[in-house]
Amino acid sequence: MWNHIMTAHEASIMLGKNSKYIYFLWKRESDMLLAGSVQLKGNTLLITREGYEHLKPLTKKESDLAINQANRKVYYEVVQALRNSPMYIITKKVG
């Protein structure tokens, strides 16, 4: 399992995350990490290739959720701004 390794720093960046992403997952004992795939050697945190490959689809889903949440918030704010705009109030049908 430890034949193909990389630093957690490198792997985090390759995942498109903050360079300490895997470190924080490891420190919090996250279930997202493949069991036994992250290990501290001296001052360097290492992750196996298998552990990295395991994280790739999980971080993709996490990113998609974050984008969708951000899009929903922006959509909500736009709708609220339009509802409060004078143009909407003027053109709104009176019941």
C-alpha positions as a LaTeX table, in Angstrom:
\begin{tabular}{lrrr}
\hline
Residue & $x$ (\AA) & $y$ (\AA) & $z$ (\AA) \\
\hline
Met1 & 0.00 & 0.00 & 0.00 \\
Trp2 & 2.86 & 2.38 & 0.77 \\
Asn3 & 4.63 & 1.78 & $-2.57$ \\
His4 & 3.08 & 4.82 & $-4.24$ \\
Ile5 & 3.00 & 7.79 & $-1.90$ \\
Met6 & 2.88 & 11.58 & $-2.11$ \\
Thr7 & 2.86 & 14.34 & 0.43 \\
Ala8 & $-0.51$ & 15.41 & 1.78 \\
His9 & 0.43 & 18.95 & 0.73 \\
Glu10 & 0.87 & 17.90 & $-2.92$ \\
Ala11 & $-2.26$ & 15.75 & $-2.90$ \\
Ser12 & $-4.36$ & 18.56 & $-1.41$ \\
Ile13 & $-3.28$ & 20.93 & $-4.17$ \\
Met14 & $-3.89$ & 18.26 & $-6.83$ \\
Leu15 & $-7.44$ & 17.94 & $-5.46$ \\
Gly16 & $-7.90$ & 21.68 & $-5.99$ \\
Lys17 & $-8.05$ & 22.37 & $-2.26$ \\
Asn18 & $-6.09$ & 24.35 & 0.30 \\
Ser19 & $-2.63$ & 22.85 & 0.81 \\
Lys20 & $-3.60$ & 21.77 & 4.36 \\
Tyr21 & $-6.88$ & 20.09 & 3.31 \\
Ile22 & $-5.72$ & 16.50 & 3.89 \\
Tyr23 & $-3.92$ & 17.52 & 7.07 \\
Phe24 & $-7.18$ & 18.90 & 8.48 \\
Leu25 & $-9.08$ & 15.74 & 7.47 \\
Trp26 & $-6.38$ & 13.64 & 9.14 \\
Lys27 & $-6.28$ & 15.78 & 12.28 \\
Arg28 & $-10.08$ & 15.52 & 12.64 \\
Glu29 & $-9.97$ & 11.77 & 11.95 \\
Ser30 & $-12.41$ & 12.26 & 9.07 \\
Asp31 & $-14.32$ & 9.30 & 7.64 \\
Met32 & $-13.54$ & 10.71 & 4.19 \\
Leu33 & $-9.99$ & 9.33 & 4.39 \\
Leu34 & $-9.33$ & 5.75 & 3.38 \\
Ala35 & $-8.36$ & 3.85 & 6.54 \\
Gly36 & $-4.59$ & 3.66 & 6.94 \\
Ser37 & $-3.84$ & 5.79 & 3.88 \\
Val38 & $-2.40$ & 8.81 & 5.72 \\
Gln39 & 0.68 & 8.63 & 7.91 \\
Leu40 & 3.04 & 11.11 & 9.55 \\
Lys41 & 6.73 & 10.42 & 8.79 \\
Gly42 & 8.90 & 12.85 & 10.72 \\
Asn43 & 7.48 & 16.28 & 9.92 \\
Thr44 & 5.88 & 15.18 & 6.64 \\
Leu45 & 2.33 & 13.93 & 6.27 \\
Leu46 & 2.08 & 11.31 & 3.53 \\
Ile47 & $-0.87$ & 9.81 & 1.69 \\
Thr48 & $-0.93$ & 6.70 & $-0.46$ \\
Arg49 & $-1.97$ & 6.82 & $-4.11$ \\
Glu50 & $-4.98$ & 4.67 & $-3.14$ \\
Gly51 & $-5.93$ & 7.19 & $-0.46$ \\
Tyr52 & $-5.63$ & 10.04 & $-2.96$ \\
Glu53 & $-7.73$ & 8.18 & $-5.55$ \\
His54 & $-10.32$ & 7.49 & $-2.84$ \\
Leu55 & $-10.58$ & 11.22 & $-2.06$ \\
Lys56 & $-10.92$ & 12.41 & $-5.67$ \\
Pro57 & $-14.63$ & 11.59 & $-6.20$ \\
Leu58 & $-15.49$ & 12.65 & $-2.64$ \\
Thr59 & $-13.94$ & 16.10 & $-3.03$ \\
Lys60 & $-15.65$ & 16.44 & $-6.43$ \\
Lys61 & $-19.05$ & 15.85 & $-4.78$ \\
Glu62 & $-18.10$ & 18.25 & $-1.98$ \\
Ser63 & $-17.16$ & 20.92 & $-4.54$ \\
Asp64 & $-20.37$ & 20.38 & $-6.50$ \\
Leu65 & $-22.41$ & 20.83 & $-3.32$ \\
Ala66 & $-20.55$ & 24.02 & $-2.47$ \\
Ile67 & $-21.13$ & 25.41 & $-5.97$ \\
Asn68 & $-24.82$ & 24.50 & $-5.86$ \\
Gln69 & $-25.22$ & 26.11 & $-2.44$ \\
Ala70 & $-23.50$ & 29.28 & $-3.66$ \\
Asn71 & $-25.67$ & 29.35 & $-6.78$ \\
Arg72 & $-28.83$ & 28.92 & $-4.70$ \\
Lys73 & $-27.82$ & 31.79 & $-2.45$ \\
Val74 & $-27.10$ & 34.08 & $-5.40$ \\
Tyr75 & $-30.40$ & 33.08 & $-7.07$ \\
Tyr76 & $-32.29$ & 33.81 & $-3.84$ \\
Glu77 & $-30.62$ & 37.21 & $-3.48$ \\
Val78 & $-31.42$ & 38.11 & $-7.11$ \\
Val79 & $-35.06$ & 37.11 & $-6.69$ \\
Gln80 & $-35.32$ & 39.11 & $-3.48$ \\
Ala81 & $-33.74$ & 42.15 & $-5.13$ \\
Leu82 & $-36.14$ & 41.90 & $-8.06$ \\
Arg83 & $-39.16$ & 41.55 & $-5.78$ \\
Asn84 & $-38.12$ & 44.66 & $-3.90$ \\
Ser85 & $-37.35$ & 46.69 & $-7.02$ \\
Pro86 & $-39.72$ & 49.55 & $-8.00$ \\
Met87 & $-40.16$ & 48.03 & $-11.47$ \\
Tyr88 & $-41.53$ & 44.77 & $-10.03$ \\
Ile89 & $-43.90$ & 46.62 & $-7.72$ \\
Ile90 & $-45.23$ & 48.75 & $-10.59$ \\
Thr91 & $-45.78$ & 45.86 & $-13.00$ \\
Lys92 & $-47.18$ & 43.49 & $-10.39$ \\
Lys93 & $-50.81$ & 42.58 & $-11.00$ \\
Val94 & $-53.24$ & 43.96 & $-8.47$ \\
Gly95 & $-55.49$ & 41.22 & $-7.30$ \\
\hline
\end{tabular}
